Amino acid sequence: MSGVALNFETRGDAGAPAVMLLHGFMSSNAQWLANEAALAARHRLVMVELWGHGDSPLPQDLDAFSVDAYVAQFEAIRRQLDISEWALIGQSYGAGLVLRYAQRCPDVCRRVVVTNSRSAFGSLAARPEGRSEDRDAGNPLAGDFNLRDLPYHPIHARRFPDEIKAPMVAAADRMPRDAIRHGGRLGADLHSVALLGELTMPVLLTNGRYEKSFQADADALRARYPELAIVDLEGGHSINIEAADGFDAAVLRFFGAD
């Protein structure tokens, strides 16, 4: 994996408090188009793209698709930009990764914001936790498939503005299928319900209430972690796009609470 690195883009004043943003599965840095102006006015944004998403390369080494490898990549970016500490925002699949990073590098992670995430917070009853000997066994994505047939392809989004949906669809359409296959294999390692109790920094869940399938998980988090900050917003899975003003306001309040 030598020489292979995640793509990232920066916005905002280099002297402002830094925030790393990580999108979800089959997305890209276009995920943050609705939020850049408001967040970059007060923070230095570092928007990172997952392996094989957007302009990030697809590594040949499958070890790159691991929590350890992603944490090392995030740390390399932080050091490259000479950032002593930053806050984190993780959307969907990205939520599990930023929470794992915060657990392993607490001294450099000031606060964490996450959105609805089945990979991070979904019920374990539906799938086992931990690694299996053969993660591709019975996996429908192990063979060939049409990218637009996948339910998480942004072509299916119904509440995205056209100027945001178009670049997201274009980025998803050019994804290598192996990025989907290999990224999906990591999903079992991203479950983070128990991990929330280990984190030393404040965490905010921005909950899109229109995603009905996630509300039982949100209620379970409320009951288990009464100290967890939760803001309910009128939108669905990509709440940062569907309720951008409310999301931005909640994030800025949370980041300014120190």
Secondary structure, DSSP 4 states (H G I P E B T S, - for coil): -TT----EEEES-TTSPEEEEE--TT--GGGGTTTHHHHHTTSEEEEE--TTSTT----S-GGGSSHHHHHHHHHHHHHHTT-S-EEEEE-THHHHHHHHHHHH-GGGEEEEEEE--HHHHS-GGGS--S--S-TTTT-GGGS---GGGSTTSGGG-SSS-HHHHHHHHHHHHT--HHHHHHHHHTGGG---TGGGGG--S-EEEEEETT-HHHHHHHHHHHHH-TTSEEEEESS-SSHHHHTHHHHHHHHHHHHT--
